Amino acid sequence: MASLPAQVSTESGAFTRAAPRAAVIDADPHRTRRLVAILGTRGGVEPSGADLLVMGFDRLGPTERDEVARLREELPDTPLLVVVERLDPRTARDALAAGADALVLNDEAGTSLAPAAQAALAGQISLPHSFGDGFRRPSLSRREKQVLGLVVMGLLNAEIAAKLHVTESTVKSHLTSCFAKLGVRTRSEATALILDPEGGLGLGVLAISTTDDDDGA
């Protein structure tokens, strides 16, 4: 299994480099032992004395994000990695916003945790490749942009259908596709993601016009 570099010495003893000390914080003792072994670090290091923080979770809900934010506030300069069993693009964005420097899926920790730790120590942010698309500007059709624009304006499905001269079921179909591309579950989450002044996608992803020069209903 991959691990952080152990102490290195030249024959003359002129150069030594100690392995970073990592504090693993996880309510699951089995996962804790596994993460400690992967990192090749000594267990029981106090967070305040660690070079690297690793937090393990089953999921990333509001409580877990608050824990990440609290630890980030207490130790603002210490790289913080989050290992989680399941993740989606929206919760990944929330974790990064809370202060995580890296996100690693537990199933991939054996190959990904040590490189993510090295990246964090070098000042880089990392996340699973499978979530890359969730952080890029989504590719929306013109009609999807129109529907989202009207959602952001506060219109209901029936009102959107009337403006675009389509059925409500067509509006719902477009919204389902939009939500999947944005990595959100509800209208309010989609609106928040677009309008967030710090990390939002911005109004540039929308098309407010309701003219019919698009790729179809």
C-alpha positions as CSV (number, residue, x, y, z in Angstrom):
1,M,0.0,0.0,0.0
2,A,1.1,3.5,-0.7
3,S,2.4,5.7,2.2
4,L,3.9,9.0,2.9
5,P,7.7,9.2,2.6
6,A,9.5,7.8,5.6
7,Q,12.6,9.3,7.0
8,V,15.3,9.6,4.4
9,S,19.1,9.9,5.1
10,T,22.2,10.2,3.0
11,E,25.2,8.1,3.8
12,S,26.9,11.2,5.2
13,G,23.9,12.0,7.3
14,A,23.8,15.5,5.8
15,F,20.1,15.3,4.9
16,T,17.1,13.9,6.7
17,R,13.4,14.2,6.1
18,A,10.9,13.0,8.6
19,A,7.5,11.7,7.5
20,P,4.7,14.2,8.1
21,R,2.6,13.4,11.2
22,A,-1.0,12.8,10.4
23,A,-3.9,12.9,12.8
24,V,-6.8,10.6,11.7
25,I,-10.1,11.6,13.2
26,D,-12.8,9.0,12.5
27,A,-15.6,7.4,14.7
28,D,-15.1,4.1,12.9
29,P,-12.2,2.3,14.5
30,H,-11.7,-0.1,11.6
31,R,-11.5,2.7,9.1
32,T,-9.2,4.6,11.4
33,R,-6.7,1.7,11.6
34,R,-6.9,1.3,7.8
35,L,-6.2,5.0,7.1
36,V,-3.4,5.1,9.6
37,A,-1.8,2.0,7.9
38,I,-2.2,3.5,4.4
39,L,-0.5,6.7,5.5
40,G,2.2,4.9,7.3
41,T,1.8,7.3,10.2
42,R,1.8,6.8,13.9
43,G,-1.7,6.7,15.4
44,G,-2.9,8.9,18.2
45,V,-1.3,12.2,17.0
46,E,-3.2,15.2,18.4
47,P,-4.7,17.4,15.7
48,S,-2.9,20.5,17.1
49,G,0.5,18.7,16.7
50,A,-0.2,17.2,13.3
51,D,1.2,18.2,9.9
52,L,-1.8,16.7,8.2
53,L,-5.5,16.1,9.3
54,V,-7.6,13.2,7.9
55,M,-11.3,13.0,8.7
56,G,-13.2,9.9,7.9
57,F,-17.0,9.8,7.5
58,D,-19.7,7.4,6.3
59,R,-21.5,10.4,4.6
60,L,-21.2,14.1,4.3
61,G,-24.3,15.7,5.7
62,P,-24.7,19.0,7.4
63,T,-23.3,17.7,10.7
64,E,-20.2,16.3,9.1
65,R,-19.6,19.5,7.1
66,D,-19.9,21.5,10.3
67,E,-17.2,19.3,11.8
68,V,-15.0,20.0,8.9
69,A,-15.6,23.7,9.1
70,R,-14.9,23.7,12.9
71,L,-11.6,21.9,12.5
72,R,-10.6,24.2,9.7
73,E,-11.4,27.2,11.8
74,E,-9.3,25.8,14.7
75,L,-6.3,24.8,12.5
76,P,-6.5,27.1,9.5
77,D,-3.0,26.3,8.2
78,T,-3.0,22.5,8.5
79,P,-3.9,20.5,5.3
80,L,-7.3,18.7,5.8
81,L,-8.3,15.6,3.9
82,V,-11.8,14.1,4.0
83,V,-12.3,10.3,3.4
84,V,-15.9,9.4,2.8
85,E,-17.8,6.2,1.8
86,R,-20.2,8.0,-0.6
87,L,-20.0,11.4,-2.3
88,D,-21.8,13.4,-5.0
89,P,-20.7,16.6,-6.7
90,R,-22.9,18.9,-4.5
91,T,-21.7,17.5,-1.2
92,A,-18.1,17.6,-2.6
93,R,-18.5,21.3,-3.3
94,D,-19.9,21.8,0.2
95,A,-17.0,19.9,1.8
96,L,-14.5,22.1,-0.1
97,A,-16.4,25.2,0.9
98,A,-16.2,24.0,4.5
99,G,-12.4,23.9,4.3
100,A,-11.4,20.4,3.0
101,D,-8.2,20.4,0.9
102,A,-8.9,16.9,-0.6
103,L,-11.7,14.5,-0.9
104,V,-11.0,10.7,-1.2
105,L,-13.5,7.9,-1.6
106,N,-12.9,5.2,1.0
107,D,-12.9,2.4,-1.6
108,E,-10.1,4.3,-3.4
109,A,-8.1,5.3,-0.3
110,G,-5.5,2.5,-0.8
111,T,-4.3,4.2,-4.0
112,S,-5.5,7.8,-3.6
113,L,-5.0,8.8,0.0
114,A,-1.2,9.1,0.0
115,P,-1.1,11.1,-3.3
116,A,-3.9,13.3,-2.1
117,A,-2.0,13.9,1.2
118,Q,1.2,14.8,-0.7
119,A,-0.8,17.2,-2.9
120,A,-2.4,18.8,0.2
121,L,1.0,19.3,1.8
122,A,2.1,21.0,-1.4
123,G,-0.8,23.4,-1.2
124,Q,-2.9,21.7,-3.9
125,I,-6.6,20.7,-3.8
126,S,-7.6,17.2,-5.1
127,L,-10.8,15.2,-5.5
128,P,-11.8,12.0,-7.3
129,H,-11.6,12.2,-11.0
130,S,-15.1,11.0,-11.3
131,F,-16.4,14.2,-9.8
132,G,-14.4,16.5,-12.1
133,D,-17.5,17.2,-14.3
134,G,-19.5,18.3,-11.3
135,F,-17.1,21.3,-10.9
136,R,-17.0,22.3,-14.5
137,R,-19.6,24.6,-16.1
138,P,-22.3,22.1,-17.2
139,S,-23.2,21.6,-20.8
140,L,-26.9,22.6,-21.0
141,S,-29.1,22.8,-24.1
142,R,-30.7,26.1,-24.9
143,R,-34.1,24.9,-23.7
144,E,-32.6,23.7,-20.4
145,K,-31.0,27.1,-19.9
146,Q,-34.4,28.7,-20.6
147,V,-36.2,26.5,-18.0
148,L,-33.5,27.1,-15.4
149,G,-33.6,30.8,-16.0
150,L,-37.3,30.8,-15.3
151,V,-36.8,28.7,-12.3
152,V,-34.3,31.2,-10.9
153,M,-36.9,33.9,-11.6
154,G,-39.3,32.0,-9.3
155,L,-41.8,30.7,-11.8
156,L,-43.6,27.4,-11.2
157,N,-43.7,24.5,-13.7
158,A,-47.1,25.5,-15.0
159,E,-46.0,29.1,-15.5
160,I,-42.8,27.9,-17.3
161,A,-44.8,25.6,-19.5
162,A,-47.1,28.5,-20.5
163,K,-44.2,30.8,-21.3
164,L,-42.4,28.2,-23.4
165,H,-45.5,26.8,-25.0
166,V,-44.7,23.2,-23.8
167,T,-46.4,20.8,-21.5
168,E,-45.7,20.6,-17.8
169,S,-44.3,17.1,-18.3
170,T,-41.8,18.5,-20.7
171,V,-40.7,21.1,-18.2
172,K,-40.3,18.4,-15.6
173,S,-38.2,16.3,-18.0
174,H,-35.9,19.3,-18.7
175,L,-35.6,20.0,-15.0
176,T,-34.7,16.4,-14.3
177,S,-31.9,16.6,-16.9
178,C,-30.7,20.0,-15.5
179,F,-30.6,18.7,-11.9
180,A,-28.5,15.7,-13.0
181,K,-26.0,17.9,-14.8
182,L,-25.8,20.4,-12.0
183,G,-25.5,17.7,-9.3
184,V,-28.5,19.0,-7.3
185,R,-31.8,17.6,-6.2
186,T,-34.2,20.5,-5.9
187,R,-35.2,23.8,-7.5
188,S,-33.8,25.7,-4.4
189,E,-30.5,23.8,-4.6
190,A,-30.2,24.7,-8.3
191,T,-31.0,28.3,-7.7
192,A,-28.5,28.5,-4.8
193,L,-25.8,26.9,-7.0
194,I,-26.3,29.4,-9.8
195,L,-26.6,32.5,-7.6
196,D,-24.0,31.8,-4.9
197,P,-21.8,35.0,-5.1
198,E,-18.6,33.1,-4.2
199,G,-18.7,29.7,-5.8
200,G,-21.8,29.8,-8.0
201,L,-22.1,29.1,-11.7
202,G,-23.4,32.6,-12.4
203,L,-26.2,33.8,-14.6
204,G,-24.1,33.1,-17.7
205,V,-25.3,29.5,-17.7
206,L,-28.9,30.6,-18.2
207,A,-30.9,31.8,-21.2
208,I,-33.7,34.2,-20.0
209,S,-35.2,34.6,-23.5
210,T,-38.2,32.4,-24.3
211,T,-37.8,32.6,-28.1
212,D,-38.0,29.2,-29.8
213,D,-34.6,29.3,-31.7
214,D,-33.3,26.3,-29.7
215,D,-32.7,22.6,-30.0
216,G,-36.3,21.7,-29.4
217,A,-38.8,21.4,-26.6
